[in-house]
């Protein structure tokens, strides 16, 4: 898409908004802060004014746009069908190209996103973090008070426990279906999941096998690029998309399965991400058409019911990018009802938990306010297990459970189903 066509497309997106305000009470930042400029309607107005030269792209505008979680709850309720996700992503691309952030922010962002994009570098960084966590140094540092003095005590406590056995070692393997093969899938394993949620990934493979699915873990796959898309790093995200398309798009693969809501939304939108590239656009469209969330795939396939249900009361938190980004709501609940002794619906289950990729790092205080609101709903359910379908949400909800003193285990939907299968 050339510059003129892109500008026209954005102008059409802006003008779809009729300023009705139905989005306001669904927006987590507007609910917490009460500022029009921190609402979807207000952000669209700011972006439009910047594009028409009536407002400078300065620190104030950038702050309001950075505060957006990109949860897309506004899209779900919008009667005009405003594609807010496209608007905020385009705005962030412009910020990265035209706005100069403070030096430390630039350095931290560059290092963080480069590490996530390179699985070798990610593994080395994760091993260092694991050494810090297991050597006794973490206990020493926490006891010294230095984290509190630096203002990062809460952030440090939210770092995931690093695995001893990374899932990356499974890359290139094919896991056979149990019984007659019903389907063959490529498994998109994720970046952080590969070093901190390896057992979740192994549970995903087991569940697929139990359902008669042959699972191929493509050896050349990489990060999906979701965090880079949200950060406005479009060129980097496009390169990641191309790598995954090259690594995973095969005629003999019935679906490309992911267990992370954020990864699923981004990969389902590779067609849009690469629409302006004549060499990649058609392959990107074919790739996106094959992507399925694990729960969505199993329900389409017809899940095998566990022989026995778990003696647990389970509730469910909708990840934003599954409920609002992909409009997948019923599938995870159907799987949980198959596996759990009792399923309890949570009030406002589709309201954001405040994780939003790295939002709980970049906007930690506001993220914790949003989490606190979510935990009131969580605590009201009186469940034994809080299930969700995204690793970022799992980390955030575990932090919320610990802070609030709620006796509830946080698990992925797949882990609940795997536990039921293994109890047979």
C-alpha positions in Angstrom: 0.0 0.0 0.0 1.6 3.3 -1.1 1.7 6.4 1.2 -1.3 8.1 -0.4 -3.5 4.9 -0.2 -2.4 4.3 3.4 -3.3 7.9 4.4 -6.7 7.5 2.7 -7.3 4.2 4.5 -6.5 5.8 7.9 -8.8 8.7 7.1 -11.6 6.3 6.4 -11.0 4.5 9.7 -11.1 7.8 11.7 -14.3 8.9 10.1 -16.0 5.6 10.9 -16.1 6.8 14.5 -19.3 8.8 15.2 -18.3 9.8 18.7 -21.2 8.1 20.4 -19.2 7.2 23.5 -20.5 3.6 23.9 -16.8 2.6 24.1 -16.0 4.7 27.1 -17.1 2.3 29.9 -15.5 -0.7 28.3 -12.1 1.0 28.2 -9.9 0.1 31.2 -7.9 3.3 31.2 -11.0 5.5 30.9 -12.6 3.6 33.8 -9.5 4.1 36.0 -8.5 7.6 35.0 -11.8 9.3 33.8 -10.0 11.3 31.1 -11.5 11.7 27.6 -8.0 11.6 26.1 -7.5 8.2 27.7 -10.6 6.7 26.0 -10.8 5.2 22.5 -12.8 8.1 21.3 -10.3 10.6 22.7 -7.3 8.7 21.3 -8.9 8.6 17.8 -9.5 12.3 17.9 -5.8 13.0 18.9 -4.5 10.7 16.2 -6.7 12.4 13.6 -5.6 15.9 14.7 -1.9 14.9 14.5 -2.4 13.5 11.0 -4.0 16.7 9.8 -1.3 18.9 11.4 -3.6 20.4 14.0 -1.8 18.8 17.0 1.9 18.2 17.6 3.1 14.7 18.2 4.7 15.5 21.5 5.0 13.9 25.0 1.4 14.5 26.0 -0.1 12.8 23.0 2.4 10.0 23.2 1.6 9.4 26.9 -2.1 9.1 26.1 -1.4 6.7 23.3 1.1 4.6 25.3 -1.5 4.2 28.0 -3.8 2.2 25.6 -3.7 -1.5 26.4 -4.8 -2.3 22.8 -7.3 -4.7 24.4 -9.9 -4.0 21.7 -12.8 -4.1 24.1 -14.0 -1.0 22.4 -14.3 -2.9 19.1 -16.6 -5.4 20.6 -19.2 -2.8 21.6 -18.8 -0.3 18.8 -22.0 -0.1 16.7 -20.1 1.5 13.8 -17.5 -1.2 13.5 -14.5 1.1 14.1 -11.3 -0.9 13.7 -9.6 0.7 16.6 -6.7 -1.8 16.7 -5.6 -0.7 13.3 -5.8 2.9 14.3 -3.7 2.6 17.5 -1.1 0.3 15.7 -0.7 2.8 12.9 -0.3 5.6 15.4 2.4 3.7 17.2 4.3 3.1 14.0 4.3 6.9 13.5 5.5 7.5 17.0 8.4 5.2 16.5 9.4 6.9 13.3 8.8 10.6 14.3 9.1 10.9 18.1 12.3 10.6 20.0 11.8 8.9 23.3 14.2 9.5 26.3 17.5 7.7 26.0 16.9 5.1 28.7 13.5 4.2 27.2 15.0 3.8 23.8 17.8 1.6 25.1 15.5 -0.6 27.1 13.0 -1.0 24.3 15.7 -1.8 21.8 17.3 -4.4 24.1 14.0 -6.0 25.1 12.5 -6.4 21.7 15.8 -7.6 20.2 16.0 -10.3 22.8 12.5 -11.5 22.3 13.0 -11.7 18.5 16.1 -13.9 18.8 15.5 -17.2 20.5 19.2 -17.8 21.0 19.6 -14.5 22.8 16.4 -15.1 24.7 17.6 -18.5 26.0 20.9 -17.0 27.1 19.1 -14.2 29.0 16.7 -16.7 30.5 19.6 -18.9 31.8 21.1 -15.8 33.5 17.7 -15.0 35.1 17.3 -18.6 36.2 20.8 -18.5 37.8 19.7 -15.2 39.6 16.5 -16.9 40.8 18.1 -20.2 41.9 21.6 -19.3 43.2 20.5 -17.4 46.3 21.3 -14.0 44.8 17.6 -13.2 44.3 16.9 -13.8 48.0 20.0 -11.7 48.9 19.0 -8.8 46.6 15.4 -8.8 47.8 16.5 -8.7 51.4 18.9 -5.8 50.9 16.2 -3.3 50.1 17.9 -2.2 46.8 14.9 -3.2 44.7 12.7 -1.0 46.8 15.2 1.9 46.6 15.3 1.6 42.8 11.5 1.4 42.6 11.5 -1.9 40.9 10.5 -4.3 43.7 7.1 -5.0 42.3 8.4 -5.4 38.8 11.1 -7.9 39.9 8.5 -10.0 41.8 6.5 -10.4 38.6 9.3 -12.0 36.6 8.3 -15.5 35.6 10.1 -18.5 37.1 12.5 -19.7 34.4 12.3 -23.4 33.4 15.2 -25.8 33.8 14.3 -27.5 30.6 13.4 -25.1 27.7 10.7 -26.1 25.2 13.1 -25.0 22.5 14.7 -28.4 22.6 11.5 -29.9 21.2 11.8 -27.8 18.0 11.9 -30.0 14.9 10.1 -32.9 16.6 6.9 -34.6 15.4 4.7 -36.0 18.2 2.4 -38.8 16.9 -1.4 -38.8 17.4 -2.9 -41.3 19.9 -5.0 -43.8 18.0 -6.2 -42.9 14.5 -4.9 -39.6 13.2 -7.6 -37.0 12.9 -5.5 -34.0 11.9 -1.9 -32.8 11.6 -0.9 -29.4 13.0 2.0 -27.1 13.3 2.5 -25.8 16.8 3.5 -22.2 17.3 5.3 -22.5 20.6 5.8 -18.8 21.5 8.8 -16.9 22.8 8.4 -16.4 26.6 6.5 -19.7 26.7 9.6 -21.4 25.5 11.6 -20.5 28.6 9.0 -20.0 31.3 6.0 -22.0 30.3 7.6 -25.1 28.8 5.3 -27.4 30.8 2.3 -25.6 29.4 3.6 -26.2 25.9 4.1 -29.9 26.7 0.6 -30.1 28.1 -0.6 -28.6 24.8 1.2 -31.3 22.8 -0.2 -34.0 25.1 -3.8 -32.7 24.8 -3.5 -32.5 21.0 -2.1 -36.1 20.9 -4.9 -37.3 23.1 -7.4 -35.9 20.6 -5.9 -37.8 17.7 -3.7 -35.0 16.4 -0.2 -35.3 15.1 1.9 -32.3 16.3 4.8 -30.9 14.3 7.0 -28.3 16.1 8.6 -26.4 13.2 12.3 -26.0 13.9 12.8 -22.6 12.1 9.8 -20.8 13.8 10.4 -17.6 15.7 8.5 -15.0 17.8 5.2 -14.1 16.2 5.9 -10.4 16.4 2.9 -9.5 18.6 4.9 -7.3 21.0 6.6 -5.6 18.1 3.3 -4.8 16.4 1.9 -3.3 19.7 5.1 -1.2 20.0 4.9 0.2 16.5 7.9 -1.7 15.2 6.2 -2.6 12.0 9.3 -3.5 9.9 10.6 -5.9 12.6 7.1 -7.5 12.9 6.9 -8.0 9.2 10.3 -9.8 9.1 9.1 -12.1 11.9 5.9 -12.8 10.0 7.9 -13.7 6.9 10.1 -16.0 8.9 7.1 -17.9 10.4 5.3 -18.1 7.1 8.4 -19.7 5.5 8.9 -22.0 8.5 5.3 -23.2 9.0 3.1 -22.9 6.0 2.7 -26.4 4.5 0.0 -28.1 2.5 0.1 -31.1 4.8 -0.7 -29.0 7.9 -4.4 -28.8 8.6 -4.0 -25.9 11.1 -1.4 -23.7 12.8 -2.2 -24.0 16.5 -1.2 -21.6 19.3 -2.0 -21.6 23.0 -1.4 -17.8 23.4 -4.2 -15.3 22.7 -1.8 -12.6 21.7 0.1 -14.8 19.3 -3.1 -16.0 17.8 -4.5 -12.5 17.1 -1.2 -11.3 15.5 -0.7 -14.4 13.3 -4.4 -14.3 12.2 -3.6 -10.7 11.1 -0.4 -11.5 9.1 -2.5 -11.0 6.0 -3.1 -7.4 7.0 0.5 -6.9 8.2 1.9 -7.9 4.9 -0.9 -6.7 2.6 1.4 -4.1 1.0 4.0 -6.7 0.0 3.2 -8.4 -3.3 5.8 -11.1 -2.6 4.3 -12.1 0.7 0.6 -11.0 0.8 -1.0 -14.1 -0.6 1.1 -16.5 1.5 0.3 -14.4 4.6 -3.4 -14.6 3.9 -3.1 -18.4 3.5 -1.1 -18.6 6.8 -3.6 -16.5 8.7 -6.5 -18.6 7.5 -4.9 -21.7 9.1 -4.2 -20.2 12.5 -6.4 -21.5 15.4 -6.3 -21.0 19.1 -6.0 -24.4 20.8 -9.5 -24.2 22.2 -11.0 -23.1 18.9 -9.2 -25.9 17.1 -10.4 -28.6 19.5 -14.0 -27.6 19.4 -13.9 -27.5 15.6 -12.3 -31.0 15.6 -14.7 -32.4 18.3 -12.9 -32.8 21.6 -12.4 -36.1 23.4 -14.2 -35.9 26.7 -12.0 -36.9 29.7 -13.1 -40.2 31.4 -13.5 -38.3 34.7 -14.0 -34.7 35.7 -11.7 -32.9 38.2 -13.1 -32.3 41.6 -12.6 -28.6 41.3 -14.6 -25.4 40.8 -13.2 -23.6 37.8 -13.8 -20.0 36.6 -12.4 -18.3 33.4 -10.9 -15.0 32.6 -11.2 -14.1 28.9 -7.9 -12.9 27.5 -8.6 -9.7 25.6 -7.0 -10.8 22.4 -9.0 -14.0 22.4 -12.4 -12.5 23.2 -12.1 -9.1 21.5 -9.3 -9.7 19.0 -10.4 -13.2 17.7 -14.0 -13.3 19.0 -13.4 -16.7 20.6 -15.4 -16.9 23.7 -17.4 -20.2 23.9 -14.6 -22.6 23.0 -12.5 -22.3 26.2 -15.6 -22.5 28.3 -16.8 -25.7 26.5 -13.4 -27.3 27.2 -13.5 -26.3 30.9 -17.0 -27.7 31.3 -15.7 -31.0 29.9 -12.9 -31.1 32.4 -14.1 -29.5 35.6 -16.5 -30.7 38.2 -18.2 -27.3 38.3 -17.7 -24.3 36.0 -18.5 -20.8 37.5 -18.9 -17.8 35.3 -17.0 -14.7 36.5 -18.6 -11.2 36.5 -17.1 -9.1 33.7 -14.9 -12.0 32.6 -13.9 -10.2 29.5 -12.6 -7.0 31.2 -8.8 -6.6 30.9 -6.5 -7.8 33.7 -3.9 -5.2 32.8 -1.2 -7.5 31.4 -1.3 -6.4 27.7 2.0 -7.8 26.6 4.6 -5.6 28.4 2.1 -3.1 29.6 2.6 -4.2 33.2 6.3 -3.3 32.8 5.9 0.0 30.9 2.8 1.2 32.7 3.1 -0.7 35.9 1.1 1.5 38.3 -1.9 1.8 35.9 -1.6 -1.9 35.2 -1.8 -2.7 38.9 -4.9 -0.5 39.2 -6.6 -2.4 36.4 -5.5 -5.7 38.0 -7.0 -4.7 41.3 -10.4 -4.0 39.7 -10.2 -7.4 38.0 -9.3 -9.2 41.2 -12.5 -8.0 42.9 -14.4 -9.9 40.2 -12.1 -12.9 40.6 -12.5 -13.0 44.4 -16.3 -12.9 44.1 -16.4 -16.3 42.3 -15.1 -18.5 45.1 -13.4 -20.9 42.6 -10.5 -23.3 43.2 -9.0 -22.7 39.7 -8.8 -19.5 37.7 -8.3 -20.5 34.1 -7.2 -18.3 31.2 -5.7 -18.7 27.8 -2.6 -16.5 27.5 0.7 -16.6 29.3 0.9 -12.9 29.9 -2.5 -13.0 31.6 -1.4 -16.0 33.7 1.6 -14.0 35.0 -0.6 -11.0 35.8 -3.3 -13.0 37.5 -0.8 -15.0 39.6 0.5 -11.6 40.8 -3.0 -10.5 41.6 -3.9 -13.7 43.4 -0.7 -13.4 45.5 -1.3 -9.7 46.3 -4.9 -10.2 47.3 -4.3 -13.4 49.2 -6.9 -15.4 47.2 -6.5 -19.1 47.5 -6.9 -19.9 43.8 -4.6 -21.8 41.3 -4.1 -20.0 38.0 -3.9 -22.3 35.1 -4.2 -22.3 31.3 -7.4 -24.0 29.9 -5.1 -26.6 28.3 -3.5 -27.4 31.7 -7.0 -28.0 33.2 -7.9 -30.4 30.3 -4.5 -32.1 30.4 -4.9 -32.7 34.2 -8.3 -34.3 33.6 -6.9 -36.6 30.9 -4.0 -37.6 33.1 -6.4 -38.4 36.0 -8.3 -41.0 34.0 
